[in-house]
């Protein structure tokens, strides 16, 4: 038998060095992998910029109380207000429509009275009923337009209160005492008042619109009769004015939506092109926003890394090695 001492000597000189070599190789590989994994590529990041433009023609106004305009490097949140356009013209248009609906109401009442007294032109019950249904339909249209004009006015007022309240709250949170609590509560009360009235008038408008549609169906289903030329002369101008009112209301609705310009993404103000008091045209840029939300914008990264260590680069996330 081989003595134990001789066996140990043979193991130490022939096998043990190999075991140590393999162990150190594995240890070195592990250290190298840990060193390579958190690799960072050094390069330039190009942030995407967006020009925020006006949606309609108008005059820029201050963003809110004690908030004249944006300055460079100000931060804006997604959906935050970037600019406000003067809404006095829209309010005047809504008031004009309301005044015209009042005049149309008087004209319709006059035509109804004329119909009641015109026994010669409306000799038959059938003709009188047809004229009555026609006047009823036109009256419902006029009532709907009057409510829509009032809703537009309240929307503009509510928009004012909402914008002012948002800026006052932010200023009050940053610096206590900037605005009195009473002013905040009053602005909040006015906003809730306009919202409540808008909701009520919208419900009334929907009821009248349904009645208008039903009146039109009854008028269409009614056997045709004879409306005197004199009555046609009275109704034609009213119909033309009502059609014009619908077009003006649609234009007013679009304009109201464009009075407040909001940011499409979060970012930093990189350039300011327009200031309060300046007249701007539809599509004219107001500010440029440099995106800061990495999940919303693509970033261009250029740099030099080893060809043997290709990594997947994501802004704000540590690179990971692609197998």
FENBEL-V291338 format. One record per run of one state. SS is the DSSP state (@ for helix, = for strand, . for the rest). FROM is the first residue (numbers start at 0). LEN is the number of residues. If there is no record, write none. Layout:
ss=(SS SS)
from=(FROM FROM)
len=(LEN LEN)
This chain:
ss=(. @ . @ . = . = . = . = . = . = . = . @ . @ . @ . @ . = . = . = . = . = . = . = .)
from=(0 3 14 15 37 42 46 48 53 57 61 63 64 66 67 74 76 80 85 87 117 124 174 180 221 228 258 259 262 266 272 278 280 284 291 299 303 310 314 316 321)
len=(3 11 1 22 5 4 2 5 4 4 2 1 2 1 7 2 4 5 2 30 7 50 6 41 7 30 1 3 4 6 6 2 4 7 8 4 7 4 2 5 2)
